[in-house]
Amino acid sequence: MPCFTAGGIAVGSIASSLMSAAAVANGGGIAAGSVVAALQAAGAAGIPVAAQAVIGAIGGTVGAAVGGPLICSAGATGESIILF
């Protein structure tokens, strides 16, 4: 199932979870130029699946590098973070 499509982010996909987490982290909106915005633009432009996979891998790596420490540090304080 494609996550980022020409019609938008697919309901129930990993992309929708990513968008939800990004929106929460950004105070309710998706920042222009963010990984989520770039991937959605790629889906809307009809970029081939192979290119989307490469872009997604890069975005995932960056997201893990930036977000991983944030999630781990939040867990250290006893907070629970649930991503849908």
C-alpha positions as CSV (number, residue, x, y, z in Angstrom):
1,M,0.0,0.0,0.0
2,P,1.5,3.3,-1.0
3,C,1.8,5.8,1.9
4,F,2.3,9.1,0.0
5,T,0.0,9.4,-3.0
6,A,-1.2,12.0,-5.4
7,G,-4.4,12.3,-3.4
8,G,-2.6,12.7,-0.1
9,I,-1.3,10.6,2.7
10,A,-3.0,7.2,2.8
11,V,-5.3,6.6,5.9
12,G,-3.8,4.1,8.3
13,S,-0.4,4.0,6.7
14,I,3.0,4.5,8.2
15,A,3.0,7.9,6.6
16,S,-0.1,8.9,8.5
17,S,1.6,8.0,11.8
18,L,4.6,9.9,10.7
19,M,2.5,12.9,9.9
20,S,0.7,12.7,13.2
21,A,3.9,12.6,15.1
22,A,5.3,15.5,13.1
23,A,2.2,17.5,13.7
24,V,2.3,16.9,17.5
25,A,6.0,17.7,17.6
26,N,5.4,20.9,15.7
27,G,2.5,22.2,17.7
28,G,-0.3,20.9,15.4
29,G,1.0,21.6,11.9
30,I,3.4,20.2,9.4
31,A,6.4,22.5,8.8
32,A,7.1,23.5,5.2
33,G,10.3,21.8,4.1
34,S,10.0,19.0,6.7
35,V,10.5,15.3,5.8
36,V,6.8,14.7,5.8
37,A,6.2,17.7,3.5
38,A,8.9,16.6,1.1
39,L,7.6,13.1,0.9
40,Q,4.0,14.3,0.4
41,A,5.3,16.5,-2.4
42,A,7.1,13.5,-4.0
43,G,3.8,11.5,-3.8
44,A,1.8,14.3,-5.3
45,A,4.4,14.8,-8.1
46,G,4.2,11.1,-9.1
47,I,7.8,10.4,-8.4
48,P,8.4,6.7,-9.1
49,V,8.2,4.2,-6.2
50,A,11.9,3.4,-6.3
51,A,12.8,7.1,-5.9
52,Q,10.3,7.5,-3.1
53,A,11.9,4.5,-1.4
54,V,15.3,6.2,-1.5
55,I,13.8,9.5,-0.3
56,G,12.0,7.6,2.4
57,A,15.2,5.9,3.5
58,I,17.0,9.2,3.8
59,G,14.1,10.7,5.6
60,G,13.9,7.8,8.0
61,T,17.6,8.0,8.8
62,V,17.4,11.7,9.5
63,G,14.2,11.2,11.5
64,A,15.8,8.5,13.6
65,A,18.9,10.6,14.2
66,V,16.9,13.6,15.2
67,G,13.8,12.1,16.8
68,G,15.4,9.0,18.4
69,P,17.2,10.9,21.2
70,L,14.0,13.0,21.8
71,I,11.8,9.9,22.3
72,C,14.4,8.1,24.4
73,S,14.9,11.2,26.7
74,A,11.1,11.6,27.1
75,G,10.9,7.9,28.1
76,A,13.6,8.5,30.7
77,T,11.3,10.9,32.5
78,G,8.6,8.3,32.8
79,E,6.4,9.8,30.1
80,S,4.6,7.5,27.6
81,I,4.7,8.3,24.0
82,I,2.3,6.4,21.7
83,L,2.5,7.0,17.9
84,F,-0.5,6.0,15.8
